[in-house]
């Protein structure tokens, strides 16, 4: 993968190194998952991982001798069983042999079973393989791919998005209908996560002392033209409530910046903005829309947005309709990720959110509003 010049903050680098050190991820799998080259990840791991002596995994001569002795014993037992079966097999009916082979087939290799029972494999397959109609064969193939795509999305995709993935992968010459996929999913007993529609409330206040540049126009003509931001709550058992500040681009639907912390203060939203500007290379004249939370009205936040030449925009007081897109993203995040897990502490929640946003939402989750592409793919086309 060629380096696209993307810049990463220190928190992103530390999280990638932690995933490499604490999970079964390889450099290649991390490259595929998060879009960072293997060479770059190796350099990060080398610079951040303390040196430690290697543990010897070799066997002692005594252990090796014991292992050889055990293998010899098992080989002798196997030969004795084969000889014993040869004497009694003449008294066993063919149907009993097939029945035994069927029982063992779910746990053992067919070749080994047929060899042990003295049964030709061709005979076994000829008797066992029933004839299926073309429709049944197609449904079987479809069910396998539906299950795979469903599991890859961790249960987040329903029939429309599964169909789009099949269409992209060109699994069959004729793409099945949504109804057929839905019917097969029902037969498999799998269902997508249901996301309740966001139901905002409207305040009676008509205060207009802050500008609303967005005016509920959630359409954009290019990346980095309009950003929306908000804060949501994430609960952990040990550290209590923690807070996620997110910034989303209305053109690509990409989460361009986010910050997770244990305090809901001005530093949380400023940190998210710094990350967004670093990742998007400091675009100017971005409309940055938020609600009227104290964090977004703080002097430090206002100074920071002025430094970045952002055009601040605010929702009407108590009216979440004005910021519905970022509210919707947080609802999706909680339904697809947060509500499905129990986080023990801040660190566990932080790692989970990193994997969801960086590894799933931006990189792999397709969106109907951007022609069933991922945010990263759609942004790449614009660039």
N, C-alpha and C positions, 0 to 999 in steps of 0.2 A: 504493500500500500504506500503510495506516495504521500509525503508530508504536505498537507494543505496549508501550512503556516498558522494553524490554530494555536493560540496561547492558552496555557492552563495555569490556574492558580495553585498555590501550595497545598490547599485542602484537597483539591482534586487529585494531585499527585500522591499524597499520603494515603488517600482512600484506595487508589489503584494498587499501591504497594501492599496495603493491608489485605486486600482481596487476594493478591498473589501469595502472601505468606500464610494466610489463615484458611484458605479454601483450596479446592483441587483445581483451580484455574491454572492454565499454562499461559506462557507469553502469547501464543497464537490465539487462544480462546479469548484472552483479554483484548487483543487487537481486534478480533472480530466483533466482540461485544460492545467496546467503547470507542472504537475508531482511532486508537493510538497505536503507532507502529511498535512492533516487538522490540526493535533496537532502542527506542525511546523508553519503553517500560523497563528493559534490562538496565539501562543507565540509571533510571529512578531507583530501582531495587538495590543496585550496587551502592548508590550514594546514601540510601536511607536505612539499609539493613545492617545492623552491627555484625562484625565477624564473630564466628563461634566455631570451636573444634568439631570436626566431623565425627559422628558416631560410627563405630565399626559394626557392619552387619554380617560379618563372616561367621561360619559355623566352626565349632571346635572339632578336633579329630574324633573325640568321643561321641559328639552329637551326630557327626557324619556316619560313623560306624553303626550307631543305633538306627539311623534312618535307613541305611542299606539293609540291615537285618529285618526291619519292619516290611520293607518292600519285597524282600525274598519270601517272607512268611505269607504276605498277601498273594504273591504270584503262585505259590504252592497251593493255597486254598482255592484259588480260581481254577487251577488245573484239575483239582480233585472234584470240584463242583461240575465241571464240564464232563468228566468221565462218568460221574454218577448220573447226570442227566442223560447221557448216551444210552445207559442201560434201561432207563424207565420211559424214554421218549416213545418207544414202540407201543406202549400201553396207553398213551395219552392221545385223545382224539384231536383231529385237525382244528375243529371249532374251538377247543379249549386252548390250543396254542395261539390262535388268532385273538382270542379273548384276553389271554395273558399279555400278548404283544400290545394290544390296545391300551391296557391298563398301564403298562410300563412306558408307552410312547410319550406320555405327558411329562415324564421326568428324565428320560434317558434318550440317548442317541439311537435312531432307528437302525443304523448299521450295526451297532453293538448288540442291540436286542435280537435282530435277525440272525446274527452270527451265533449268539448264545443259544438260541432256540432251534438252530438248524433250519431256518426258514428263509428261502430266497427273497431278497428285497423286492424284486419285480413282482413276485406273487403277492407280497404284502400290500404293495401300492395298488396293484390291479384290483384287489378285493376291497381295499379301503377307500379308494378314490371314487366318489359318486359323481354322476353327471349332473351339472348345474346348467340352468338356462343362462342366456347372455345377460339378462336383467339381474339375476342373482349374483353373477360374477361381478358385474359393474357395481352393484350395491356394496359388495364385500370390499372392493377396492376403494370405493368412496368412503366407507366407514373408517377404513384405516387412515386415509388422509384427513378426514374430518377430525378424528381423534388426535392425530399428530398436531394439526394446526391448533386445535383447541388447547392441547396441553402446552404447546409452545407459547401460547398467549396466556397461560396460567388461568384458563377459564374465563378470559375477558371477552373473547370474540363470540358473537352470535352468527346466525346463518348468513346475513348480508356480507359481513367482513370475511367469513370463511370462504364464501363464494368468490369474492374478489381475490383472495390469496390463491385459490385454485386457478382462477383465470390468469393470474400473473405467472404461476408456475407451469401452466399448460399441462395439467395432469391428465386430462382426457380431451380427445378431439372436440367433443361437445360438452360445454360447461353445463352442469345440472342447474335446475332452477332453485330459487331460494326455498320454495315450498318443499321440494324433494330433500334438500339438505336439512331443513327443519324437521321433516318427518324421520329422517335417518338419525338425527340427533336425539329425537324423542325415543326411538328404539334403543339407542345406546345409553339412554338415561343421563345425558349431559345437557346442561342448560347454561346460558351465559349469565354473568352477573347483571342483575337488574339495577339500572341507575335511575333513581327517582328524578323526575323533572324538578328543576329549581323553581321554587315558589317564593318570589320576593314579596315584600310588603312595601307599602308606600306611606311615607310620612306626610303629616298634614302641614309640615313646615314648608314655607316658600322662600327661605333665605337664599339669596343669589349673590352673596358677597365674594364668592370664589368662582373663577372661570371654569366653564364646562366646554372645553374645546372639542371633545369627542362627540357629545350630543347623541349618544347611542348609535352612532354610525360605526359599526364594527367591521366594515369593509376597508381594506387597504390595497394600494396598487403596487407596493414593493416592500421588501423587508426593511425593518427599522424605520418605518414611517409612523406606526402607532404601537405603543406598548401599553399594557394594562398590568396593574400590580395590586396585590392584597396580601393579607396575613391570615393564616389558619392555625388551629390548635391541634396538636398531636399528643396523646396521653402515653405515659410510660409508668410502669409499676414503681420503680425505685425513685425516679427523678420527677415524678408528677407531670404537670403540663409543660410541654415544650412547644416551640412556635416556628412555623415555616413561612418565610416571606418569599413570594414568587413574582417573577416578571415574565409575561408572555407576549410574544409578537403576534399581532392580529393578522398579519399576512401569511406567515408560515405555520402559525399555531405552535411554535417552538418555545419551550421554556428557556429563555436566553440567560436568565440569572435567577439564583435562589440562595437563600441563607437559612440555616437551621440553628436555633439557639435556645437557651433556657430562660432568656429574658425577652419580653416583647417591648423592646425599646427602639430608639432612633437608630442605634448602631446596627440593629438587625436589618432594617430596610436599606440603610446606606451600604452595608456589606453586599446585599443582593444587587444593588445598583452598580457597585464597583465591579462585581463579577460579570454583569451583563455588558458593561462598557468594555471590559477587557476582552470578552469572548467575541463581541460584535465589532471590535476595532473602533470604538468611540465615535459612533455616528452622531451627527449634529442635527438639531431641529426635530428631534423625536418628540412626538406628543406622548407624554407619560401620564396616564390616567390612573387615579387612585380614589379611594374614599376619603372621608375627612377625619381619619384617625389621627390622634395626636402625633404619632410618629411621622406622618406625612406633612404635618403642619409645623414641625420643629424647625428652628432656625438653621440647625446643622444640615437638615435634609434640603431645605430651600437653597442654602449656599452651595451644596454639592450639585444639585440639579442645575444651578446657574453656571457652575464651573464646567459642567458637561454640555451646556447650551441646550438643555431640554426645555420643552414647552409644557409646563405643568397644567394638568387638567384635573378637575375634581367632580365627583358625583354630587348630585343634589343631596342635601342633608337627609339621612335616613332612607335613601332610595337605592337599593341594591340593583334595580333594573339597569342603572347607568353603568354598572361594572359587571354585567351578567356573565361575560365570557370567562373572566378569571374565577368568578364564583363557581361556574360550571366545571372548570379544570380542577378546582379543589374538591368538588363533589365526586368527580371521576377518580381522582387520586385516592380518596377515602374508600370508595366502593370497591375499586379494583385492587387496592393494596392495604391501606391502613386498617379497615374494619375486618380484614381477613386474618389479622395477626394480633398478638399481644406482645408489646415491646417491654422487655425487662428494664431497660435503662436508656439514657440518651444516646449512647454510642450505638446500640443495636438499632434504634430507630433511625439514626443518621445514616447508617450503612444501608438500611432497607430503602430509604428515600433516594439515596444516591443511585442504587441499582435500578429503581423504578424510573427515575427521571432520565438518567444518562443512558442506561442500558436498554430501557423499554420504550418510554414515552417519546423521546426525541428521535430514537434510532430505529425502532421496530414497529411501533404502533401506527397502523394506517388510520387515516381520518377521511370520512366521507366528504367533509367540507373542502378538502384539498385534493379531490379526485382519487381518493383511496391511495394516497402516498403517505410516507412518513414525513414529519416536519423537516428532518435533515435532507431528505430527497427533494422536497419541494423548494427548500432554500437553495439547494445546489442548482436546480434548474434556473432559478432567478439570477443567481450569480453568473 
